[in-house]
Amino acid sequence: MRKGILRVFVSCLIFLAIYMVTHRPSEEQFYTWIQEKYKIDCKEKLSCTKKADEKSVHTLIETGSNIKNEYLLFNTIGKVYEDKNGDKTVIKAIGVCGKYFAIINDGISK
């Protein structure tokens, strides 16, 4: 009985690992996620726009970027955006199982 439960458990772990490797999200999926969650639209990658509300839009410039795709089961992306007033927005996310999840979302004002 124990051997059967152990085999099922190991099989599930192997299936989960294979699923995570084959469904690691791309950088393009990150930009889609950041647009939906934080209203930051980066069509040109370096110059972005952020909707503050329905009528106002702020231009942001990407001042820092860190993308790690080398991990087997997940990847991480960190972006730093700065507006014309010098206010920074730091967003770091982990991509796993086809989705991104925020690790850090920090708005830093000068």
Residue, then its C-alpha position, 0 to 999 in steps of 0.5 A: m500500500r505504501k509503495g503504491i502511494l509513493r509511486v503516485f506521489v513521485s509520478c505527480l511530482i514528475f508530471l508537475a516538473i514537466y508541466m512547469v518546464t514546458h509552461r514557463p512564461s515568456e517576456e512578451q507574456f510579462y508585458t501583457w501581464i504588466q499592462e493588465k495588472y499595473k496599466i503600464d503599456c510598453k509597446e516600444k520596450l524602453s518608453c512606456t505609458k502608465k494610466a493613472d486614471e481614465k483621463s491622465v497618462h504618464t510617460l515612463i522610461e525603463t531605467g533598469s531591467n533584469i531578466k533571468n530565463e536560465y532557471l529550469l522551472f521558472n523565470t524572474i523579471g525585474k523592471v525599473y521605470e522612471d517618470k519625468n518627475g524622477d519617481k521610480t516604479v520597481i516591479k519584480a515578478i516570478g513566472v511559473c506555470g504560464k503566469y506571472f506573480a508579483i514579488i515586489n511592487d514598489g513606487i519610490s518618490k524623490 
